[in-house]
Amino acid sequence: LSDGGIHSILNRAANLFGPSYEAIRKALCEGKVVQADETGWRVAGENWYAWAFLNEDVTLFQIENTRGGGIPKETLKDFSGTLIHDAYQGYNAVEYVEHGICGVHFLRHTHDIANIEDASEEVKEFHRQMTWFFRTTRKRKKRCRNDEERLMLYSQMIRALQRYWKDIVYDDPLVESTRSWWLQKRGDQLLTFLKYKDVPWDNNAAERAVRPMVRRRKITGGSRSERGAEREAVNMSCITTLLK
């Protein structure tokens, strides 16, 4: 096959997939939970971004020239459920939804600061405490039998988490900045998963969703044009959703 032949096939596929792409967008906003992530993409030699929005039934890819909050705000303007993400502040532009922050990202952060050279005992102990806290919290959620018990657990664990950030100042500046940025300002969002049966505590599904785009970027170098980027988003959305 020639390059032109391949492009012709991909264009035909994108045209045929067009109505399904819009149906995926609609199905995404009708669900109760959306997970989101983004990664770099190249279009005509310039830096763009591949966004992934998904639930258990569909995956929507968009390739845009910005990483700004306007993208998720527009994409999810008709969504009213729970949005799970990695704490990237661009997602804060999505209003009228409940936000949940990935606990895995938080524990990766505490792990990283606990394993730097000459890390203090305070930061090491903080990481151990946070790991224990989230392990215990997840186990307790599994024992909840209904929404009422989950909401009660959420209230209990919010109060328990406050012991690590309220009326306390850590000596280690890395722990103190983590206390302020993650726990004081976003602690409730780290525990959003406790309130609902089907809301995950991590954003792993979205991270897995963007990996094929990362591989394709490494192999192809991205898209040669904006039309090619649009075609890539449509085809990958429909193929990934079909595989689901």
C-alpha positions as CSV (number, residue, x, y, z in Angstrom):
1,L,0.0,0.0,0.0
2,S,1.2,3.5,-0.8
3,D,1.0,6.4,1.7
4,G,-1.8,7.9,-0.3
5,G,-3.7,4.6,-0.2
6,I,-3.4,4.3,3.6
7,H,-4.6,7.9,4.0
8,S,-7.5,7.3,1.7
9,I,-8.6,4.2,3.8
10,L,-8.2,6.2,7.1
11,N,-10.2,9.1,5.7
12,R,-13.0,6.8,4.6
13,A,-13.1,5.1,8.0
14,A,-13.3,8.5,9.7
15,N,-16.2,9.5,7.5
16,L,-18.1,6.3,8.2
17,F,-17.3,6.6,11.9
18,G,-18.5,10.2,12.1
19,P,-22.0,9.5,13.4
20,S,-20.7,7.0,15.9
21,Y,-18.2,9.5,17.2
22,E,-21.0,11.9,18.1
23,A,-22.9,9.1,19.7
24,I,-19.9,8.3,21.9
25,R,-19.8,11.9,23.0
26,K,-23.4,11.8,24.0
27,A,-23.1,8.4,25.8
28,L,-20.1,9.8,27.7
29,C,-22.1,12.7,29.2
30,E,-25.1,10.4,30.0
31,G,-23.0,8.2,32.3
32,K,-22.5,8.7,36.0
33,V,-18.7,8.6,36.0
34,V,-16.1,10.1,33.6
35,Q,-12.3,9.5,33.9
36,A,-10.0,11.9,32.0
37,D,-6.3,12.2,31.1
38,E,-4.2,13.9,28.5
39,T,-0.9,13.4,26.8
40,G,1.3,15.3,24.2
41,W,0.6,15.0,20.5
42,R,2.3,16.5,17.4
43,V,0.4,18.2,14.6
44,A,2.3,19.5,11.6
45,G,5.4,19.7,13.8
46,E,3.7,21.7,16.6
47,N,2.9,20.6,20.2
48,W,-0.8,19.7,20.6
49,Y,-2.5,17.4,23.2
50,A,-4.5,14.2,22.9
51,W,-7.3,14.2,25.5
52,A,-9.1,11.0,26.6
53,F,-12.5,11.0,28.3
54,L,-14.0,7.6,29.2
55,N,-16.4,5.6,31.2
56,E,-17.0,1.8,31.3
57,D,-18.8,1.8,27.9
58,V,-17.1,4.4,25.7
59,T,-13.9,6.2,25.1
60,L,-13.7,9.6,23.5
61,F,-10.4,11.0,22.2
62,Q,-9.9,14.6,21.2
63,I,-6.7,16.2,19.7
64,E,-6.5,19.9,20.5
65,N,-4.0,22.6,20.3
66,T,-4.3,23.5,24.0
67,R,-4.2,21.9,27.4
68,G,-6.4,24.6,28.8
69,G,-9.5,24.0,30.9
70,G,-11.8,25.0,28.1
71,I,-11.4,21.6,26.5
72,P,-12.9,19.5,29.3
73,K,-15.4,22.3,30.1
74,E,-16.8,22.2,26.6
75,T,-16.6,18.4,26.2
76,L,-18.4,17.7,29.5
77,K,-20.8,20.6,29.4
78,D,-23.8,18.2,29.5
79,F,-22.3,15.9,32.1
80,S,-23.5,16.0,35.7
81,G,-21.8,13.0,37.4
82,T,-18.4,12.5,39.0
83,L,-15.2,13.4,37.1
84,I,-12.1,11.5,38.1
85,H,-8.7,13.0,37.2
86,D,-5.1,13.4,38.3
87,A,-5.5,16.8,40.0
88,Y,-4.4,18.7,36.9
89,Q,-6.0,22.1,37.6
90,G,-7.4,22.5,34.1
91,Y,-10.2,20.1,35.1
92,N,-11.4,22.6,37.7
93,A,-13.0,24.4,34.8
94,V,-15.7,21.7,34.7
95,E,-18.3,23.0,37.0
96,Y,-21.5,21.5,38.4
97,V,-19.9,18.1,38.7
98,E,-18.3,16.3,41.6
99,H,-14.5,15.9,41.3
100,G,-12.5,12.9,42.5
101,I,-8.7,13.0,42.5
102,C,-6.7,9.9,41.8
103,G,-5.3,8.4,45.0
104,V,-2.6,6.6,43.1
105,H,-1.2,9.9,42.0
106,F,-1.2,11.2,45.5
107,L,0.7,8.1,46.8
108,R,3.2,8.3,44.0
109,H,3.9,11.9,45.1
110,T,4.4,10.9,48.7
111,H,6.6,7.9,47.6
112,D,8.7,10.2,45.4
113,I,9.4,12.7,48.2
114,A,10.1,9.9,50.7
115,N,12.7,8.4,48.4
116,I,14.8,11.4,47.5
117,E,18.4,11.5,48.7
118,D,18.7,12.4,52.4
119,A,14.9,12.3,52.9
120,S,13.9,13.1,56.4
121,E,12.3,10.6,58.8
122,E,9.3,12.9,58.9
123,V,8.6,12.5,55.1
124,K,9.2,8.8,55.2
125,E,6.8,8.4,58.1
126,F,4.2,10.6,56.3
127,H,4.4,8.3,53.3
128,R,3.9,5.2,55.4
129,Q,0.9,6.8,57.2
130,M,-0.7,7.9,53.9
131,T,-0.2,4.4,52.4
132,W,-1.8,2.8,55.4
133,F,-4.6,5.3,55.5
134,F,-5.7,4.7,51.9
135,R,-5.3,0.9,52.1
136,T,-7.5,0.9,55.2
137,T,-10.0,3.2,53.7
138,R,-10.4,1.1,50.5
139,K,-10.9,-2.1,52.6
140,R,-13.6,-0.4,54.7
141,K,-15.4,0.7,51.6
142,K,-15.6,-2.9,50.4
143,R,-17.5,-3.8,53.5
144,C,-20.2,-1.1,53.0
145,R,-23.5,-2.6,51.9
146,N,-25.4,0.5,50.7
147,D,-25.1,4.3,50.0
148,E,-25.9,5.2,53.5
149,E,-23.0,3.2,54.9
150,R,-20.7,4.7,52.3
151,L,-21.7,8.3,53.1
152,M,-21.1,7.5,56.8
153,L,-17.7,6.1,56.0
154,Y,-16.9,9.2,53.9
155,S,-17.7,11.5,56.9
156,Q,-15.6,9.4,59.2
157,M,-12.6,9.2,57.0
158,I,-12.8,13.0,56.2
159,R,-12.5,13.6,59.9
160,A,-9.6,11.0,60.2
161,L,-7.7,12.7,57.3
162,Q,-8.0,16.1,59.0
163,R,-5.6,14.8,61.7
164,Y,-2.9,15.0,59.0
165,W,-3.4,18.5,57.9
166,K,-5.6,20.5,60.4
167,D,-3.9,22.6,63.1
168,I,-0.5,21.1,62.2
169,V,2.6,22.4,60.5
170,Y,5.3,19.9,59.4
171,D,9.0,20.7,59.8
172,D,10.0,19.2,56.4
173,P,9.0,21.7,53.7
174,L,8.1,18.8,51.3
175,V,5.6,17.4,53.7
176,E,4.3,20.8,54.6
177,S,3.7,21.7,50.9
178,T,2.0,18.3,50.4
179,R,-0.2,18.9,53.5
180,S,-1.3,22.2,52.1
181,W,-1.7,21.4,48.4
182,W,-3.0,17.9,48.6
183,L,-4.7,17.4,51.9
184,Q,-6.0,20.8,53.1
185,K,-7.2,22.0,49.6
186,R,-8.1,18.6,48.0
187,G,-8.5,16.1,50.8
188,D,-12.3,15.8,50.2
189,Q,-11.7,15.1,46.5
190,L,-9.2,12.3,47.4
191,L,-12.1,10.6,49.2
192,T,-14.9,11.2,46.7
193,F,-14.7,7.5,45.8
194,L,-16.1,6.5,49.2
195,K,-19.4,8.1,48.5
196,Y,-20.4,6.0,45.5
197,K,-20.3,2.3,44.8
198,D,-19.0,2.5,41.2
199,V,-16.5,5.5,41.5
200,P,-12.9,4.2,41.5
201,W,-10.2,5.5,43.9
202,D,-7.7,5.8,41.0
203,N,-7.5,7.1,37.5
204,N,-5.7,4.1,36.0
205,A,-8.3,3.4,33.3
206,A,-7.7,6.9,31.8
207,E,-3.9,6.4,32.0
208,R,-4.3,3.1,30.2
209,A,-6.5,4.8,27.6
210,V,-3.8,7.3,26.6
211,R,-1.0,4.7,26.2
212,P,-2.0,3.7,22.7
213,M,-1.9,7.4,21.7
214,V,1.6,7.6,23.2
215,R,2.8,4.6,21.2
216,R,1.2,5.9,18.0
217,R,2.9,9.3,18.5
218,K,6.3,7.6,18.9
219,I,5.8,5.5,15.8
220,T,4.1,8.0,13.5
221,G,5.4,11.3,14.9
222,G,1.8,12.5,15.3
223,S,-0.4,14.0,12.6
224,R,0.7,15.9,9.5
225,S,-2.4,18.2,9.5
226,E,-5.3,19.3,11.6
227,R,-7.6,17.1,9.4
228,G,-5.3,14.2,10.1
229,A,-5.5,14.9,13.9
230,E,-9.3,15.0,13.7
231,R,-9.3,11.7,11.7
232,E,-7.0,10.1,14.3
233,A,-9.4,11.1,17.2
234,V,-12.5,9.8,15.4
235,N,-11.0,6.5,14.4
236,M,-9.3,5.8,17.7
237,S,-12.4,6.7,19.7
238,C,-14.6,4.4,17.7
239,I,-12.1,1.5,17.5
240,T,-11.5,1.7,21.3
241,T,-15.2,1.8,22.1
242,L,-15.9,-1.1,19.7
243,L,-13.2,-3.1,21.6
244,K,-15.0,-2.3,24.9
